[in-house]
Amino acid sequence: MKKTLYNFFTYFYHKTLHRPIRLKTALEIKPKKPVLTVVFLHGIASESSTWKTTFKQLSKDKDLSRVRFIALDLLGFGKSLQPDWLDYNYADYDSALGLTLNKLHIRTPVILVGHSMGCLIAAHYAKNHSKRISEMVLISPPILLQDELAKLPDKFYQKSYSSLHKIAEDPAIKTLASFITKISSFRGQYLNSVAFERSMNHIILNPENYQTFVSLKTPSTIIHGHFDPLVYRPNLSSVAKDNKTYLKLYRVMGDHDLSKPKRDKLLTIIKKATQS
């Protein structure tokens, strides 16, 4: 009964009254007097557990003892609400992230760290709220050009991701998803979710993503893995060239997930931010 009431009031408060949804804080390291706050956003079909190894590495570094680290579960994933009536578009993610940052009572400069789709959400938020974010680290952002998006219906990218939710009940797909889960941040249980389908269409395949990165006025570092099969490197080079003032591109060893070289580069950036 409590669950029914909870769902009813949640539906009324958020859908009918259009109140933003607060994201769940799944991981946090909170010193007494932080000088910097780093907020982590995971990718599609994933959870904040993506950052567990990163948190372990950061927590062992004495130079970061006064840094507050927070990993959030995005809408539709992990412990955050997963309503099927949300659009899972930038408006939903922006309002949820904004409310969450307010509720966290942050009184220090903020670095947003995103992985994959989390990069796109971070960039879009920073574009509209540049004064709230001091810096960003964007790991493996899947930026597509408009002419590429126009051709996607006939390409493997769309067929292999945006349509997976339709065949997620197939035993072979379940077995494959289970295997992928063991070797990456991807979580197979989200394949047939509304959040996966709509986030793919409204966020990852959004034709305005490239322009969002070009118009950023928040100092940002893009980290790309040499062997990333999901991110087209020339697009990252182009967007960094078109926004030389605020974007820097680094290439390191690794694929799409959070390899050690990516974590090491992230650690270096955070350390530098504490010294500025």
C-alpha positions as CSV (number, residue, x, y, z in Angstrom):
1,M,0.0,0.0,0.0
2,K,2.8,2.4,0.8
3,K,4.4,1.8,-2.5
4,T,1.1,2.6,-4.3
5,L,0.7,5.8,-2.4
6,Y,4.3,6.7,-3.0
7,N,3.9,6.1,-6.7
8,F,0.6,8.1,-6.8
9,F,2.1,11.1,-5.0
10,T,5.3,10.9,-7.0
11,Y,3.2,10.9,-10.2
12,F,1.1,13.9,-9.0
13,Y,4.0,16.0,-7.7
14,H,6.3,15.5,-10.6
15,K,4.1,14.9,-13.6
16,T,1.0,16.9,-12.8
17,L,2.8,19.8,-10.9
18,H,5.9,19.6,-13.1
19,R,8.3,19.6,-10.2
20,P,11.8,18.4,-10.9
21,I,13.1,15.1,-9.6
22,R,16.0,14.9,-7.3
23,L,18.8,12.5,-8.4
24,K,20.0,9.9,-5.8
25,T,23.4,10.3,-4.4
26,A,24.8,6.8,-4.6
27,L,28.5,7.4,-3.7
28,E,30.0,10.2,-1.7
29,I,33.2,11.2,0.0
30,K,32.6,14.3,2.1
31,P,35.5,15.9,4.1
32,K,34.7,18.4,6.9
33,K,35.8,21.5,5.1
34,P,36.0,20.8,1.3
35,V,37.7,23.2,-1.0
36,L,36.3,21.6,-4.2
37,T,33.4,19.4,-5.2
38,V,33.5,16.9,-8.0
39,V,30.2,15.6,-9.3
40,F,30.1,12.4,-11.5
41,L,27.5,11.5,-14.1
42,H,27.5,8.0,-15.6
43,G,26.5,7.0,-19.1
44,I,23.4,5.4,-20.7
45,A,22.4,1.9,-19.5
46,S,24.7,2.3,-16.5
47,E,24.7,3.4,-12.8
48,S,26.9,5.4,-10.4
49,S,28.8,2.1,-9.7
50,T,30.7,3.0,-12.9
51,W,32.8,5.2,-10.7
52,K,33.6,2.8,-7.8
53,T,37.1,2.1,-9.0
54,T,37.6,5.8,-9.7
55,F,36.5,6.6,-6.2
56,K,38.9,4.1,-4.7
57,Q,41.8,5.6,-6.6
58,L,40.9,9.2,-5.7
59,S,40.2,8.4,-2.0
60,K,43.8,7.0,-1.6
61,D,45.4,10.2,-2.7
62,K,46.3,12.5,0.2
63,D,46.4,15.6,-2.0
64,L,42.7,15.2,-2.5
65,S,41.7,14.8,1.1
66,R,39.8,18.1,1.1
67,V,37.8,17.3,-2.1
68,R,34.2,16.3,-1.9
69,F,33.3,13.6,-4.4
70,I,29.7,12.8,-5.4
71,A,28.4,10.2,-7.9
72,L,24.7,10.5,-8.9
73,D,22.3,8.1,-10.5
74,L,20.7,9.7,-13.5
75,L,17.0,9.6,-14.2
76,G,15.8,6.2,-15.1
77,F,18.9,4.4,-13.8
78,G,20.3,3.1,-10.5
79,K,18.4,4.3,-7.4
80,S,16.9,7.4,-9.0
81,L,13.3,7.4,-10.1
82,Q,12.5,5.5,-13.2
83,P,9.0,6.8,-14.3
84,D,7.8,5.8,-17.8
85,W,6.0,9.2,-18.2
86,L,9.2,11.2,-18.4
87,D,10.6,12.2,-21.8
88,Y,14.2,11.7,-20.6
89,N,15.2,14.7,-22.6
90,Y,17.6,17.6,-21.8
91,A,14.8,19.5,-20.0
92,D,14.2,16.6,-17.6
93,Y,17.9,16.0,-17.0
94,D,18.8,19.7,-16.6
95,S,16.0,20.4,-14.0
96,A,16.9,17.2,-12.1
97,L,20.6,18.0,-12.0
98,G,19.9,21.7,-11.0
99,L,17.6,20.7,-8.1
100,T,20.1,18.1,-6.9
101,L,23.0,20.5,-6.9
102,N,20.9,22.9,-4.9
103,K,19.9,20.2,-2.3
104,L,23.5,19.2,-1.9
105,H,24.3,22.6,-0.4
106,I,27.6,22.9,-2.3
107,R,29.7,25.9,-1.2
108,T,32.8,25.3,-3.3
109,P,33.7,25.4,-6.9
110,V,32.2,22.5,-8.8
111,I,33.8,20.2,-11.4
112,L,31.3,18.1,-13.5
113,V,32.7,14.8,-14.7
114,G,30.8,12.9,-17.2
115,H,31.2,9.5,-19.0
116,S,29.6,8.8,-22.3
117,M,26.0,10.2,-22.2
118,G,26.9,11.8,-18.9
119,C,29.2,14.1,-20.9
120,L,26.3,15.3,-23.0
121,I,24.1,16.0,-20.0
122,A,27.0,17.8,-18.2
123,A,27.8,19.9,-21.3
124,H,24.2,20.9,-21.9
125,Y,23.7,21.9,-18.2
126,A,27.0,23.9,-18.2
127,K,26.0,25.7,-21.3
128,N,22.9,27.0,-19.6
129,H,24.4,27.4,-16.1
130,S,28.1,28.4,-16.8
131,K,28.4,30.3,-13.5
132,R,27.6,27.2,-11.4
133,I,30.2,25.0,-13.0
134,S,33.9,25.9,-12.8
135,E,35.3,23.1,-14.9
136,M,34.3,19.9,-16.7
137,V,36.0,16.6,-17.5
138,L,34.2,14.8,-20.3
139,I,35.3,11.2,-20.8
140,S,34.3,9.5,-24.1
141,P,31.5,11.9,-25.2
142,P,29.6,10.4,-28.2
143,I,29.3,13.5,-30.4
144,L,27.7,13.0,-33.8
145,L,27.4,15.5,-36.6
146,Q,24.1,16.5,-38.1
147,D,24.8,14.9,-41.5
148,E,25.8,11.7,-39.7
149,L,22.6,11.7,-37.7
150,A,20.6,12.1,-40.9
151,K,22.0,8.8,-42.2
152,L,21.8,6.9,-39.0
153,P,18.5,4.9,-39.7
154,D,20.5,2.8,-42.2
155,K,23.6,2.5,-40.0
156,F,24.7,-0.1,-37.4
157,Y,24.9,2.5,-34.6
158,Q,21.1,3.2,-34.5
159,K,20.2,-0.4,-35.1
160,S,22.5,-1.8,-32.4
161,Y,21.5,0.7,-29.7
162,S,18.2,2.5,-30.1
163,S,16.4,-0.6,-31.1
164,L,17.9,-3.0,-28.6
165,H,15.0,-2.5,-26.2
166,K,12.6,-4.1,-28.6
167,I,14.5,-7.4,-28.6
168,A,15.8,-7.4,-25.0
169,E,13.6,-10.4,-24.1
170,D,15.4,-12.6,-26.5
171,P,17.5,-15.2,-24.6
172,A,20.5,-14.6,-26.8
173,I,20.4,-10.9,-26.2
174,K,20.0,-11.5,-22.4
175,T,23.1,-13.7,-22.4
176,L,25.1,-11.2,-24.4
177,A,24.0,-8.4,-22.1
178,S,25.0,-10.4,-19.1
179,F,28.5,-10.9,-20.5
180,I,28.9,-7.2,-21.5
181,T,27.8,-6.2,-17.9
182,K,30.8,-8.2,-16.5
183,I,33.4,-6.4,-18.7
184,S,32.0,-2.8,-18.8
185,S,29.8,-0.2,-17.2
186,F,26.9,-1.3,-19.4
187,R,23.9,-2.8,-17.5
188,G,21.8,-5.2,-19.5
189,Q,18.7,-4.8,-17.4
190,Y,18.1,-1.4,-18.9
191,L,17.9,-2.6,-22.5
192,N,14.1,-2.7,-22.5
193,S,13.6,0.3,-20.3
194,V,11.8,3.5,-21.4
195,A,14.8,5.5,-20.0
196,F,17.2,3.7,-22.4
197,E,15.0,4.2,-25.5
198,R,14.2,7.8,-24.9
199,S,17.6,8.9,-23.6
200,M,19.1,7.4,-26.7
201,N,16.8,9.3,-29.0
202,H,16.7,12.6,-27.1
203,I,20.2,12.8,-25.7
204,I,22.7,10.7,-27.6
205,L,21.1,11.2,-31.0
206,N,20.3,14.8,-30.5
207,P,21.4,16.9,-33.5
208,E,22.3,19.9,-31.4
209,N,25.0,18.2,-29.4
210,Y,27.9,19.4,-31.5
211,Q,26.8,23.0,-31.3
212,T,26.4,22.7,-27.6
213,F,30.1,21.8,-27.3
214,V,31.1,24.5,-29.7
215,S,29.3,27.1,-27.6
216,L,30.6,26.0,-24.2
217,K,32.2,28.7,-22.0
218,T,33.2,26.4,-19.2
219,P,36.8,25.2,-19.3
220,S,36.6,21.5,-20.3
221,T,38.9,18.6,-20.9
222,I,37.7,15.8,-23.3
223,I,39.4,12.5,-22.7
224,H,39.2,9.9,-25.5
225,G,40.4,6.3,-25.6
226,H,42.5,5.3,-28.6
227,F,40.4,2.2,-29.2
228,D,36.9,3.6,-28.5
229,P,34.5,1.9,-30.9
230,L,31.5,4.2,-29.9
231,V,33.1,7.6,-30.3
232,Y,34.3,9.0,-33.7
233,R,37.6,10.7,-32.9
234,P,37.6,13.2,-35.8
235,N,34.4,14.7,-34.4
236,L,36.1,15.3,-31.1
237,S,39.1,16.9,-32.9
238,S,36.7,19.1,-34.9
239,V,34.7,20.3,-31.9
240,A,37.9,21.0,-29.9
241,K,39.2,23.0,-32.9
242,D,35.9,25.0,-33.2
243,N,36.1,25.9,-29.5
244,K,39.8,26.3,-28.8
245,T,39.2,28.7,-25.9
246,Y,37.4,26.3,-23.7
247,L,37.9,22.8,-24.9
248,K,41.1,20.6,-24.7
249,L,41.3,17.1,-26.2
250,Y,43.5,14.4,-24.8
251,R,43.9,10.9,-26.2
252,V,45.0,8.0,-23.9
253,M,45.1,4.2,-24.0
254,G,41.7,2.5,-23.6
255,D,38.3,1.9,-25.1
256,H,35.0,3.5,-24.2
257,D,35.0,2.6,-20.5
258,L,37.0,4.1,-17.7
259,S,40.5,2.7,-18.3
260,K,43.3,3.5,-15.8
261,P,44.9,6.0,-18.1
262,K,41.6,7.9,-18.2
263,R,41.4,7.8,-14.4
264,D,45.0,9.0,-14.1
265,K,44.3,11.9,-16.3
266,L,41.2,12.8,-14.3
267,L,43.2,12.7,-11.1
268,T,45.8,15.0,-12.5
269,I,43.1,17.5,-13.6
270,I,41.4,17.5,-10.2
271,K,44.7,17.9,-8.4
272,K,45.5,20.9,-10.5
273,A,42.1,22.4,-9.7
274,T,42.8,22.2,-6.0
275,Q,45.9,24.2,-6.4
276,S,44.4,27.1,-8.4
